[in-house]
């Protein structure tokens, strides 16, 4: 029980850490200083952590890394749209 609580807290803090970046990126539409490569690595890592959580049946990993995956995916989408818009 305590292990799950610690897992949820750690995962929650990780998940919310990118929300300010997502909001700022959405508002300013400026993602020039953000590396797409780094974002894709983070996306892959959180995706794999989510799959790992499913495989070991760990609710804290599934919920928090699944959420973090979605937040990172949002930033990746904004980055790609920003990059494509600037090339036009």
N, CA, C and O atoms as a Tinker XYZ file with bonds, in Angstrom:
   352  protein
     1  N      0.821000   -1.193000    0.000000    73     2
     2  CA     0.000000    0.000000    0.000000    64     1     3
     3  C      0.870000    1.264000    0.000000    63     2     4     5
     4  O      0.668000    2.148000   -0.833000    81     3
     5  N      1.824000    1.358000    0.915000    73     3     6
     6  CA     2.715000    2.506000    0.969000    64     5     7
     7  C      3.537000    2.601000   -0.312000    63     6     8     9
     8  O      3.811000    3.698000   -0.799000    81     7
     9  N      3.928000    1.452000   -0.854000    73     7    10
    10  CA     4.695000    1.420000   -2.098000    64     9    11
    11  C      3.886000    2.052000   -3.224000    63    10    12    13
    12  O      4.428000    2.821000   -4.017000    81    11
    13  N      2.597000    1.737000   -3.303000    73    11    14
    14  CA     1.739000    2.322000   -4.337000    64    13    15
    15  C      1.570000    3.828000   -4.136000    63    14    16    17
    16  O      1.558000    4.581000   -5.110000    81    15
    17  N      1.440000    4.267000   -2.902000    73    15    18
    18  CA     1.298000    5.696000   -2.613000    64    17    19
    19  C      2.551000    6.438000   -3.074000    63    18    20    21
    20  O      2.457000    7.482000   -3.719000    81    19
    21  N      3.717000    5.898000   -2.742000    73    19    22
    22  CA     4.976000    6.506000   -3.169000    64    21    23
    23  C      5.057000    6.513000   -4.698000    63    22    24    25
    24  O      5.485000    7.501000   -5.295000    81    23
    25  N      4.648000    5.422000   -5.322000    73    23    26
    26  CA     4.647000    5.342000   -6.783000    64    25    27
    27  C      3.737000    6.378000   -7.415000    63    26    28    29
    28  O      4.103000    7.016000   -8.402000    81    27
    29  N      2.529000    6.548000   -6.836000    73    27    30
    30  CA     1.601000    7.550000   -7.359000    64    29    31
    31  C      2.158000    8.974000   -7.194000    63    30    32    33
    32  O      2.059000    9.792000   -8.109000    81    31
    33  N      2.738000    9.260000   -6.032000    73    31    34
    34  CA     3.291000   10.603000   -5.794000    64    33    35
    35  C      4.441000   10.882000   -6.760000    63    34    36    37
    36  O      4.492000   11.951000   -7.369000    81    35
    37  N      5.360000    9.931000   -6.904000    73    35    38
    38  CA     6.495000   10.111000   -7.816000    64    37    39
    39  C      6.006000   10.272000   -9.254000    63    38    40    41
    40  O      6.467000   11.149000   -9.985000    81    39
    41  N      5.084000    9.430000   -9.638000    73    39    42
    42  CA     4.549000    9.509000  -10.992000    64    41    43
    43  C      3.782000   10.790000  -11.238000    63    42    44    45
    44  O      3.880000   11.377000  -12.316000    81    43
    45  N      3.019000   11.229000  -10.248000    73    43    46
    46  CA     2.251000   12.469000  -10.372000    64    45    47
    47  C      3.189000   13.653000  -10.567000    63    46    48    49
    48  O      2.959000   14.499000  -11.432000    81    47
    49  N      4.242000   13.712000   -9.767000    73    47    50
    50  CA     5.203000   14.803000   -9.891000    64    49    51
    51  C      5.882000   14.789000  -11.259000    63    50    52    53
    52  O      6.089000   15.844000  -11.859000    81    51
    53  N      6.226000   13.612000  -11.750000    73    51    54
    54  CA     6.811000   13.501000  -13.087000    64    53    55
    55  C      5.823000   13.953000  -14.153000    63    54    56    57
    56  O      6.181000   14.673000  -15.085000    81    55
    57  N      4.588000   13.525000  -14.004000    73    55    58
    58  CA     3.563000   13.843000  -15.000000    64    57    59
    59  C      3.268000   15.330000  -15.065000    63    58    60    61
    60  O      3.142000   15.888000  -16.154000    81    59
    61  N      3.158000   15.971000  -13.930000    73    59    62
    62  CA     2.820000   17.396000  -13.939000    64    61    63
    63  C      4.021000   18.265000  -14.290000    63    62    64    65
    64  O      3.858000   19.452000  -14.571000    81    63
    65  N      5.206000   17.702000  -14.281000    73    63    66
    66  CA     6.393000   18.502000  -14.584000    64    65    67
    67  C      6.379000   19.048000  -16.009000    63    66    68    69
    68  O      6.967000   20.099000  -16.266000    81    67
    69  N      5.727000   18.367000  -16.927000    73    67    70
    70  CA     5.692000   18.829000  -18.312000    64    69    71
    71  C      4.465000   19.666000  -18.645000    63    70    72    73
    72  O      4.397000   20.251000  -19.727000    81    71
    73  N      3.504000   19.734000  -17.748000    73    71    74
    74  CA     2.290000   20.497000  -18.033000    64    73    75
    75  C      2.592000   21.983000  -18.247000    63    74    76    77
    76  O      2.049000   22.565000  -19.186000    81    75
    77  N      3.422000   22.623000  -17.433000    73    75    78
    78  CA     3.730000   24.030000  -17.710000    64    77    79
    79  C      4.348000   24.230000  -19.096000    63    78    80    81
    80  O      4.059000   25.223000  -19.763000    81    79
    81  N      5.189000   23.300000  -19.531000    73    79    82
    82  CA     5.785000   23.398000  -20.864000    64    81    83
    83  C      4.719000   23.253000  -21.943000    63    82    84    85
    84  O      4.736000   23.975000  -22.940000    81    83
    85  N      3.797000   22.324000  -21.745000    73    83    86
    86  CA     2.714000   22.128000  -22.706000    64    85    87
    87  C      1.857000   23.384000  -22.823000    63    86    88    89
    88  O      1.535000   23.822000  -23.928000    81    87
    89  N      1.491000   23.960000  -21.685000    73    87    90
    90  CA     0.652000   25.170000  -21.681000    64    89    91
    91  C      1.400000   26.334000  -22.333000    63    90    92    93
    92  O      0.831000   27.044000  -23.163000    81    91
    93  N      2.668000   26.536000  -21.967000    73    91    94
    94  CA     3.455000   27.628000  -22.547000    64    93    95
    95  C      3.620000   27.433000  -24.054000    63    94    96    97
    96  O      3.496000   28.383000  -24.828000    81    95
    97  N      3.896000   26.213000  -24.456000    73    95    98
    98  CA     4.062000   25.927000  -25.879000    64    97    99
    99  C      2.775000   26.182000  -26.649000    63    98   100   101
   100  O      2.807000   26.713000  -27.759000    81    99
   101  N      1.663000   25.813000  -26.072000    73    99   102
   102  CA     0.376000   26.021000  -26.727000    64   101   103
   103  C      0.059000   27.512000  -26.850000    63   102   104   105
   104  O     -0.409000   27.974000  -27.891000    81   103
   105  N      0.319000   28.252000  -25.778000    73   103   106
   106  CA     0.009000   29.695000  -25.777000    64   105   107
   107  C      0.913000   30.491000  -26.712000    63   106   108   109
   108  O      0.438000   31.342000  -27.463000    81   107
   109  N      2.206000   30.218000  -26.669000    73   107   110
   110  CA     3.155000   31.025000  -27.442000    64   109   111
   111  C      3.388000   30.482000  -28.845000    63   110   112   113
   112  O      3.869000   31.197000  -29.724000    81   111
   113  N      3.050000   29.230000  -29.045000    73   111   114
   114  CA     3.319000   28.554000  -30.320000    64   113   115
   115  C      4.810000   28.592000  -30.673000    63   114   116   117
   116  O      5.185000   28.446000  -31.836000    81   115
   117  N      5.645000   28.790000  -29.665000    73   115   118
   118  CA     7.082000   28.835000  -29.872000    64   117   119
   119  C      7.723000   27.616000  -29.222000    63   118   120   121
   120  O      7.742000   27.478000  -27.999000    81   119
   121  N      8.240000   26.746000  -30.058000    73   119   122
   122  CA     8.903000   25.546000  -29.563000    64   121   123
   123  C     10.304000   25.412000  -30.148000    63   122   124   125
   124  O     10.857000   24.315000  -30.219000    81   123
   125  N     10.865000   26.532000  -30.560000    73   123   126
   126  CA    12.171000   26.518000  -31.217000    64   125   127
   127  C     13.276000   25.950000  -30.328000    63   126   128   129
   128  O     14.177000   25.273000  -30.821000    81   127
   129  N     13.215000   26.214000  -29.053000    73   127   130
   130  CA    14.289000   25.791000  -28.146000    64   129   131
   131  C     14.088000   24.390000  -27.586000    63   130   132   133
   132  O     14.853000   23.948000  -26.730000    81   131
   133  N     13.070000   23.696000  -28.059000    73   131   134
   134  CA    12.795000   22.352000  -27.556000    64   133   135
   135  C     13.257000   21.340000  -28.599000    63   134   136   137
   136  O     12.893000   21.443000  -29.770000    81   135
   137  N     14.045000   20.379000  -28.183000    73   135   138
   138  CA    14.580000   19.364000  -29.084000    64   137   139
   139  C     13.528000   18.292000  -29.368000    63   138   140   141
   140  O     13.006000   17.660000  -28.450000    81   139
   141  N     13.226000   18.097000  -30.654000    73   139   142
   142  CA    12.290000   17.042000  -31.034000    64   141   143
   143  C     12.854000   15.671000  -30.684000    63   142   144   145
   144  O     12.114000   14.776000  -30.276000    81   143
   145  N     14.159000   15.509000  -30.845000    73   143   146
   146  CA    14.791000   14.231000  -30.504000    64   145   147
   147  C     14.596000   13.902000  -29.029000    63   146   148   149
   148  O     14.242000   12.776000  -28.682000    81   147
   149  N     14.826000   14.878000  -28.167000    73   147   150
   150  CA    14.640000   14.660000  -26.728000    64   149   151
   151  C     13.183000   14.328000  -26.424000    63   150   152   153
   152  O     12.902000   13.433000  -25.626000    81   151
   153  N     12.261000   15.041000  -27.054000    73   151   154
   154  CA    10.843000   14.771000  -26.826000    64   153   155
   155  C     10.463000   13.359000  -27.266000    63   154   156   157
   156  O      9.680000   12.687000  -26.595000    81   155
   157  N     11.014000   12.913000  -28.385000    73   155   158
   158  CA    10.703000   11.567000  -28.872000    64   157   159
   159  C     11.287000   10.494000  -27.953000    63   158   160   161
   160  O     10.679000    9.441000  -27.759000    81   159
   161  N     12.457000   10.760000  -27.392000    73   159   162
   162  CA    13.047000    9.809000  -26.431000    64   161   163
   163  C     12.174000    9.730000  -25.180000    63   162   164   165
   164  O     11.908000    8.640000  -24.673000    81   163
   165  N     11.733000   10.878000  -24.686000    73   163   166
   166  CA    10.853000   10.898000  -23.510000    64   165   167
   167  C      9.545000   10.187000  -23.827000    63   166   168   169
   168  O      9.028000    9.439000  -22.997000    81   167
   169  N      9.006000   10.413000  -25.022000    73   167   170
   170  CA     7.762000    9.766000  -25.438000    64   169   171
   171  C      7.934000    8.248000  -25.466000    63   170   172   173
   172  O      7.079000    7.512000  -24.973000    81   171
   173  N      9.030000    7.788000  -26.037000    73   171   174
   174  CA     9.300000    6.347000  -26.076000    64   173   175
   175  C      9.460000    5.780000  -24.668000    63   174   176   177
   176  O      8.937000    4.710000  -24.357000    81   175
   177  N     10.191000    6.512000  -23.816000    73   175   178
   178  CA    10.411000    6.038000  -22.443000    64   177   179
   179  C      9.100000    5.932000  -21.671000    63   178   180   181
   180  O      8.851000    4.927000  -21.005000    81   179
   181  N      8.265000    6.960000  -21.756000    73   179   182
   182  CA     7.007000    6.907000  -21.006000    64   181   183
   183  C      6.066000    5.860000  -21.588000    63   182   184   185
   184  O      5.302000    5.230000  -20.857000    81   183
   185  N      6.122000    5.675000  -22.905000    73   183   186
   186  CA     5.326000    4.607000  -23.507000    64   185   187
   187  C      5.761000    3.243000  -23.013000    63   186   188   189
   188  O      4.931000    2.397000  -22.681000    81   187
   189  N      7.078000    3.033000  -22.965000    73   187   190
   190  CA     7.597000    1.752000  -22.479000    64   189   191
   191  C      7.326000    1.556000  -20.991000    63   190   192   193
   192  O      7.031000    0.441000  -20.561000    81   191
   193  N      7.424000    2.629000  -20.197000    73   191   194
   194  CA     7.098000    2.520000  -18.772000    64   193   195
   195  C      5.628000    2.140000  -18.590000    63   194   196   197
   196  O      5.285000    1.361000  -17.701000    81   195
   197  N      4.772000    2.692000  -19.434000    73   195   198
   198  CA     3.352000    2.355000  -19.355000    64   197   199
   199  C      3.134000    0.878000  -19.681000    63   198   200   201
   200  O      2.405000    0.182000  -18.974000    81   199
   201  N      3.768000    0.404000  -20.754000    73   199   202
   202  CA     3.653000   -1.013000  -21.121000    64   201   203
   203  C      4.210000   -1.890000  -20.003000    63   202   204   205
   204  O      3.616000   -2.908000  -19.651000    81   203
   205  N      5.344000   -1.494000  -19.451000    73   203   206
   206  CA     5.932000   -2.236000  -18.334000    64   205   207
   207  C      4.963000   -2.288000  -17.155000    63   206   208   209
   208  O      4.792000   -3.336000  -16.533000    81   207
   209  N      4.334000   -1.160000  -16.851000    73   207   210
   210  CA     3.350000   -1.126000  -15.772000    64   209   211
   211  C      2.196000   -2.075000  -16.028000    63   210   212   213
   212  O      1.705000   -2.728000  -15.107000    81   211
   213  N      1.762000   -2.152000  -17.276000    73   211   214
   214  CA     0.687000   -3.092000  -17.626000    64   213   215
   215  C      1.160000   -4.525000  -17.436000    63   214   216   217
   216  O      0.436000   -5.354000  -16.884000    81   215
   217  N      2.368000   -4.816000  -17.890000    73   215   218
   218  CA     2.900000   -6.178000  -17.792000    64   217   219
   219  C      3.071000   -6.646000  -16.350000    63   218   220   221
   220  O      2.864000   -7.821000  -16.049000    81   219
   221  N      3.449000   -5.731000  -15.460000    73   219   222
   222  CA     3.626000   -6.127000  -14.058000    64   221   223
   223  C      2.406000   -5.774000  -13.215000    63   222   224   225
   224  O      2.399000   -5.966000  -11.999000    81   223
   225  N      1.372000   -5.253000  -13.880000    73   223   226
   226  CA     0.116000   -4.909000  -13.212000    64   225   227
   227  C      0.321000   -3.880000  -12.091000    63   226   228   229
   228  O     -0.152000   -4.053000  -10.967000    81   227
   229  N      1.037000   -2.812000  -12.434000    73   227   230
   230  CA     1.316000   -1.748000  -11.466000    64   229   231
   231  C      0.474000   -0.524000  -11.807000    63   230   232   233
   232  O      0.789000    0.219000  -12.736000    81   231
   233  N     -0.586000   -0.326000  -11.055000    73   231   234
   234  CA    -1.484000    0.789000  -11.310000    64   233   235
   235  C     -0.779000    2.149000  -11.261000    63   234   236   237
   236  O     -1.060000    2.994000  -12.111000    81   235
   237  N      0.124000    2.398000  -10.304000    73   235   238
   238  CA     0.813000    3.695000  -10.299000    64   237   239
   239  C      1.579000    3.964000  -11.599000    63   238   240   241
   240  O      1.544000    5.080000  -12.119000    81   239
   241  N      2.265000    2.956000  -12.119000    73   239   242
   242  CA     3.000000    3.140000  -13.375000    64   241   243
   243  C      2.050000    3.334000  -14.548000    63   242   244   245
   244  O      2.280000    4.196000  -15.397000    81   243
   245  N      1.004000    2.554000  -14.602000    73   243   246
   246  CA     0.054000    2.638000  -15.712000    64   245   247
   247  C     -0.586000    4.020000  -15.766000    63   246   248   249
   248  O     -0.609000    4.657000  -16.819000    81   247
   249  N     -1.099000    4.479000  -14.641000    73   247   250
   250  CA    -1.832000    5.743000  -14.604000    64   249   251
   251  C     -0.907000    6.933000  -14.834000    63   250   252   253
   252  O     -1.174000    7.774000  -15.693000    81   251
   253  N      0.165000    7.004000  -14.077000    73   251   254
   254  CA     1.007000    8.203000  -14.143000    64   253   255
   255  C      1.817000    8.271000  -15.435000    63   254   256   257
   256  O      1.903000    9.332000  -16.053000    81   255
   257  N      2.405000    7.166000  -15.844000    73   255   258
   258  CA     3.181000    7.210000  -17.085000    64   257   259
   259  C      2.270000    7.257000  -18.303000    63   258   260   261
   260  O      2.647000    7.818000  -19.332000    81   259
   261  N      1.088000    6.684000  -18.206000    73   259   262
   262  CA     0.119000    6.841000  -19.288000    64   261   263
   263  C     -0.261000    8.298000  -19.464000    63   262   264   265
   264  O     -0.345000    8.790000  -20.590000    81   263
   265  N     -0.492000    8.991000  -18.361000    73   263   266
   266  CA    -0.808000   10.418000  -18.413000    64   265   267
   267  C      0.378000   11.214000  -18.936000    63   266   268   269
   268  O      0.208000   12.092000  -19.782000    81   267
   269  N      1.575000   10.920000  -18.445000    73   267   270
   270  CA     2.782000   11.614000  -18.897000    64   269   271
   271  C      3.000000   11.387000  -20.394000    63   270   272   273
   272  O      3.421000   12.299000  -21.106000    81   271
   273  N      2.716000   10.181000  -20.869000    73   271   274
   274  CA     2.820000    9.886000  -22.298000    64   273   275
   275  C      1.903000   10.812000  -23.099000    63   274   276   277
   276  O      2.308000   11.345000  -24.132000    81   275
   277  N      0.679000   11.003000  -22.627000    73   275   278
   278  CA    -0.266000   11.866000  -23.332000    64   277   279
   279  C      0.183000   13.330000  -23.329000    63   278   280   281
   280  O      0.063000   14.022000  -24.340000    81   279
   281  N      0.698000   13.793000  -22.193000    73   279   282
   282  CA     1.197000   15.176000  -22.116000    64   281   283
   283  C      2.371000   15.350000  -23.075000    63   282   284   285
   284  O      2.420000   16.325000  -23.825000    81   283
   285  N      3.312000   14.413000  -23.055000    73   283   286
   286  CA     4.470000   14.499000  -23.945000    64   285   287
   287  C      4.026000   14.405000  -25.407000    63   286   288   289
   288  O      4.570000   15.104000  -26.263000    81   287
   289  N      3.059000   13.559000  -25.696000    73   287   290
   290  CA     2.535000   13.449000  -27.055000    64   289   291
   291  C      1.969000   14.791000  -27.524000    63   290   292   293
   292  O      2.148000   15.184000  -28.677000    81   291
   293  N      1.287000   15.482000  -26.620000    73   291   294
   294  CA     0.772000   16.812000  -26.954000    64   293   295
   295  C      1.883000   17.780000  -27.319000    63   294   296   297
   296  O      1.748000   18.547000  -28.273000    81   295
   297  N      2.972000   17.755000  -26.576000    73   295   298
   298  CA     4.102000   18.635000  -26.867000    64   297   299
   299  C      4.748000   18.239000  -28.194000    63   298   300   301
   300  O      5.122000   19.108000  -28.982000    81   299
   301  N      4.879000   16.949000  -28.446000    73   299   302
   302  CA     5.458000   16.483000  -29.714000    64   301   303
   303  C      4.603000   16.956000  -30.888000    63   302   304   305
   304  O      5.139000   17.422000  -31.893000    81   303
   305  N      3.296000   16.842000  -30.773000    73   303   306
   306  CA     2.394000   17.282000  -31.834000    64   305   307
   307  C      2.551000   18.786000  -32.075000    63   306   308   309
   308  O      2.639000   19.227000  -33.221000    81   307
   309  N      2.584000   19.567000  -30.995000    73   307   310
   310  CA     2.779000   21.010000  -31.145000    64   309   311
   311  C      4.129000   21.322000  -31.799000    63   310   312   313
   312  O      4.216000   22.208000  -32.650000    81   311
   313  N      5.169000   20.603000  -31.409000    73   311   314
   314  CA     6.509000   20.818000  -31.972000    64   313   315
   315  C      6.503000   20.518000  -33.465000    63   314   316   317
   316  O      7.047000   21.294000  -34.251000    81   315
   317  N      5.903000   19.416000  -33.861000    73   315   318
   318  CA     5.867000   19.055000  -35.277000    64   317   319
   319  C      5.050000   20.070000  -36.069000    63   318   320   321
   320  O      5.459000   20.482000  -37.154000    81   319
   321  N      3.898000   20.477000  -35.536000    73   319   322
   322  CA     3.090000   21.493000  -36.224000    64   321   323
   323  C      3.866000   22.792000  -36.355000    63   322   324   325
   324  O      3.834000   23.427000  -37.409000    81   323
   325  N      4.562000   23.196000  -35.299000    73   323   326
   326  CA     5.347000   24.430000  -35.317000    64   325   327
   327  C      6.449000   24.353000  -36.367000    63   326   328   329
   328  O      6.675000   25.313000  -37.104000    81   327
   329  N      7.133000   23.215000  -36.436000    73   327   330
   330  CA     8.211000   23.034000  -37.386000    64   329   331
   331  C      7.680000   23.070000  -38.821000    63   330   332   333
   332  O      8.280000   23.705000  -39.688000    81   331
   333  N      6.571000   22.400000  -39.070000    73   331   334
   334  CA     5.988000   22.381000  -40.413000    64   333   335
   335  C      5.496000   23.753000  -40.831000    63   334   336   337
   336  O      5.635000   24.136000  -41.992000    81   335
   337  N      4.917000   24.502000  -39.889000    73   335   338
   338  CA     4.418000   25.837000  -40.184000    64   337   339
   339  C      5.552000   26.777000  -40.576000    63   338   340   341
   340  O      5.397000   27.593000  -41.485000    81   339
   341  N      6.684000   26.668000  -39.898000    73   339   342
   342  CA     7.825000   27.547000  -40.183000    64   341   343
   343  C      8.478000   27.236000  -41.516000    63   342   344   345
   344  O      9.117000   28.104000  -42.110000    81   343
   345  N      8.324000   26.001000  -41.996000    73   343   346
   346  CA     8.939000   25.617000  -43.278000    64   345   347
   347  C      8.108000   26.114000  -44.456000    63   346   348   349
   348  O      8.589000   26.124000  -45.589000    81   347
   349  N      6.880000   26.521000  -44.207000    73   347   350
   350  CA     6.013000   26.953000  -45.308000    64   349   351
   351  C      6.253000   28.378000  -45.679000    63   350   352
   352  O      5.605000   28.897000  -46.588000    81   351
